[in-house]
Amino acid sequence: MLIDSHAHLNDERLLKDVDAIVSECGNYGVESVICVGYDRASSLKAAELAEKYACIYAAVAFHPHDSKSYTEDDADLFCVLAKNTKVVAIGETGLDYYYDLSERSVQKRVFAAHLELADGLKLPVAVHVRDAYGDTLDILKQNKKYLNNGIIIHNYSGDIDTMREFDAFGCYYSFGGTLTFKNNRKGAESFIAAERSRILLETDCPYLTPEPHRGKLNYPYYVKYVAEKGAALLDIDYGEFVKLTNHNTKTLFKRLK
């Protein structure tokens, strides 16, 4: 049974069809989906979906795009939501310098605040990084005292050298649909170089749809295609690979059952 460690069922393109999507997950052999928040409303919706569906879990946070809207009231809300054991992580938070939809200084401040919050709640952190690997590493170094419950770099797209720097913090790495793209040589090389005990699978749906459905809407059950590609790249049995990544996922997200 597969686990999608990072999905956005709270996205309006998927939300209206969640009943059908959950049903289809069962048909594809997907046992669990972590629905990830990116602002206050989406975090509330993720927690609501986790409460409603046995196979859905939630992560709550502000995406770097939305960090300009983050307040202490949101931190208080996340503390309340995290009392529910189906809230398994703080995320996604981090830095995104590609669009700069929030000022970089604000992104850094909010990212650091999320790391401290996660430590207080004893939850792992799902980190988003785009065009900001250096500053992300700097913030992890500056806040190392808060990194006691696990870090995952979601949809890892950096090179091997950068991965080795993240390894110093015991980071996990999730890989999604881009791993199946034929021209994604760097992604495949980083995947192969990652410690096997640190590899997770994700879809980031509705984004980054894997082959053979690239260009269409993505769904949690398409994590199967990522798993097939991952097993092929490592040249191991598909069932063995799924068992490995499931173990890694449950090791990181300790509330996941």
C-alpha positions in Angstrom: 0.0 0.0 0.0 1.3 3.4 -1.0 1.5 6.7 0.9 1.3 10.1 -0.7 3.3 12.3 1.7 2.4 15.7 0.1 -0.9 16.5 -1.6 -3.3 19.4 -1.8 -6.8 17.9 -1.7 -7.7 21.3 -0.2 -7.1 22.8 -3.6 -10.5 23.9 -5.1 -9.8 21.8 -8.3 -9.8 18.6 -6.2 -11.9 19.6 -3.2 -15.2 19.2 -5.0 -14.3 15.6 -5.9 -12.7 14.4 -2.6 -15.2 11.5 -2.1 -14.4 10.1 -5.5 -10.7 10.7 -5.1 -10.6 8.9 -1.7 -12.5 5.9 -3.3 -10.0 5.8 -6.2 -7.1 5.8 -3.8 -8.3 2.5 -2.4 -8.5 1.1 -6.0 -4.9 2.2 -6.6 -3.6 0.8 -3.3 -3.0 4.1 -1.6 -3.4 3.7 2.1 -2.7 7.3 3.3 -2.5 10.8 2.0 -1.1 13.8 3.8 -3.1 16.9 2.8 -0.8 20.0 3.2 -1.9 23.5 4.1 -0.4 26.6 2.7 -2.3 29.4 4.5 -4.9 29.7 7.3 -7.9 28.6 5.2 -6.2 25.7 3.5 -4.8 24.5 6.8 -8.2 24.5 8.4 -9.6 22.6 5.4 -6.8 20.0 5.6 -7.6 19.4 9.2 -11.3 19.1 8.4 -10.6 16.5 5.7 -8.4 14.6 8.0 -11.2 14.5 10.5 -13.7 13.3 7.9 -11.6 10.6 6.1 -9.7 7.8 7.7 -7.0 7.7 5.1 -6.3 11.5 5.1 -3.9 13.2 7.4 -3.0 16.9 7.6 -0.1 19.3 7.8 -0.7 23.0 8.6 1.4 26.1 7.8 1.9 29.1 5.6 3.6 28.6 2.2 6.4 31.2 1.6 4.1 32.8 -1.0 1.6 33.6 1.7 4.0 34.3 4.6 3.1 38.0 4.4 -0.3 37.2 5.9 1.0 35.1 8.8 0.2 36.3 12.3 0.5 35.1 15.9 -3.2 34.2 15.7 -2.3 31.7 13.1 0.4 30.1 15.3 -2.2 29.8 18.0 -4.7 28.2 15.6 -2.0 25.6 14.5 -1.4 24.8 18.2 -5.1 24.1 18.6 -5.3 22.0 15.4 -2.2 20.0 16.4 -4.1 18.7 19.4 -5.7 16.3 16.9 -3.3 13.5 16.3 -4.3 13.4 12.6 -2.3 16.6 12.2 1.1 15.1 11.6 3.3 18.0 10.6 3.9 21.7 10.2 4.1 22.4 6.5 4.5 23.5 4.0 6.8 26.4 5.0 10.1 27.5 3.6 11.5 29.9 1.0 10.5 30.6 -2.6 12.6 33.2 -4.5 11.3 32.3 -7.9 8.1 34.4 -7.6 8.9 36.5 -4.5 5.2 36.9 -3.7 6.2 37.7 -0.1 9.3 39.8 0.7 12.3 37.6 1.3 12.9 39.0 4.8 9.3 38.1 5.7 9.7 34.6 4.2 12.8 34.0 6.4 11.1 35.3 9.5 8.0 33.2 9.0 10.0 30.1 8.1 12.0 30.4 11.3 8.8 30.9 13.3 7.4 27.7 11.8 10.5 25.8 12.9 10.2 27.0 16.4 6.5 26.2 16.4 7.0 22.7 15.1 9.6 22.0 17.8 7.2 23.1 20.5 4.5 20.8 19.1 7.0 18.0 18.6 6.1 17.7 14.9 8.3 17.3 11.8 8.4 20.2 9.2 7.7 20.0 5.5 9.9 22.5 3.7 9.4 24.1 0.3 12.5 25.4 -1.4 12.7 27.1 -4.8 15.7 29.1 -5.9 16.6 29.5 -2.3 18.8 26.6 -1.2 21.6 28.7 0.3 19.3 30.8 2.5 17.3 27.7 3.5 20.4 26.0 4.8 21.4 29.2 6.6 18.1 29.3 8.4 18.4 25.6 9.4 21.8 26.3 10.8 20.6 29.4 12.7 17.6 27.4 14.1 19.3 24.1 14.7 18.1 23.9 18.3 14.5 23.6 16.9 15.3 20.7 14.5 14.5 17.9 16.9 11.5 16.2 15.2 12.5 15.7 11.6 12.7 17.8 8.4 11.6 16.9 4.9 12.6 18.8 1.8 9.5 18.3 -0.3 9.7 17.7 -4.0 13.5 17.8 -3.8 15.0 19.4 -6.9 18.5 20.3 -5.8 21.7 18.7 -6.8 23.7 16.1 -5.0 26.2 18.5 -3.4 23.3 20.5 -1.9 21.7 17.3 -0.7 24.8 16.5 1.2 24.6 19.8 3.0 21.0 19.0 4.0 22.1 15.6 5.2 23.9 17.3 8.0 20.5 18.1 9.5 19.2 14.6 9.0 16.8 15.7 6.3 14.4 13.4 4.4 13.6 14.0 0.7 10.3 13.5 -1.0 10.2 12.9 -4.8 7.1 13.4 -7.0 6.0 13.5 -10.6 9.0 15.3 -11.9 11.1 12.2 -11.2 9.2 10.5 -14.1 10.0 13.3 -16.6 12.4 12.1 -19.3 14.6 15.2 -19.2 14.9 15.4 -15.5 18.5 14.0 -15.3 19.5 16.0 -12.2 16.4 14.8 -10.3 17.1 11.2 -11.1 20.8 11.6 -10.1 19.8 13.2 -6.7 17.2 10.5 -6.1 19.7 7.7 -6.7 22.3 9.5 -4.5 19.8 9.9 -1.6 20.1 7.6 1.4 17.4 5.0 0.9 16.3 5.4 4.5 15.5 9.1 3.7 13.4 8.7 0.5 9.6 9.5 0.5 7.1 9.6 -2.3 4.6 12.5 -3.0 2.4 13.9 -5.8 2.1 17.6 -4.8 -1.3 17.2 -6.6 -2.9 18.9 -8.4 0.5 20.0 -9.6 3.4 18.2 -11.2 1.5 15.3 -12.8 3.7 12.4 -13.6 4.1 10.5 -16.8 2.0 9.2 -18.5 -0.6 11.8 -17.4 1.7 14.8 -17.6 -0.1 18.0 -18.5 -3.3 16.9 -16.9 -4.7 17.3 -13.3 -2.7 15.3 -10.7 -4.2 13.0 -8.1 -2.9 11.3 -5.0 -3.2 7.8 -6.6 -0.8 8.8 -9.3 1.9 8.3 -6.7 2.0 4.8 -8.1 3.8 6.1 -11.2 6.4 7.8 -9.0 6.9 4.6 -7.1 7.3 2.6 -10.3 10.0 5.0 -11.6 11.8 5.1 -8.2 12.0 1.3 -8.1 13.3 1.2 -11.6 16.0 3.8 -10.9 17.2 1.9 -7.8 16.8 -1.4 -9.6 14.8 -3.0 -6.8 11.5 -4.8 -6.6 8.5 -2.5 -6.7 7.0 -4.1 -3.6 10.3 -3.8 -1.7 10.5 -0.1 -2.7 7.0 0.7 -1.5 7.7 -1.0 1.8 10.9 1.0 2.2 9.3 4.4 1.5 6.3 3.6 3.7 8.6 2.7 6.5 10.5 6.0 6.0 7.3 8.0 5.9 6.0 6.5 9.1 9.4 7.0 10.8 9.3 10.7 10.0 5.6 11.3 10.5 5.2 9.5 13.8 1.5 10.2 14.1 0.8 8.4 10.8 -0.8 5.0 11.3 
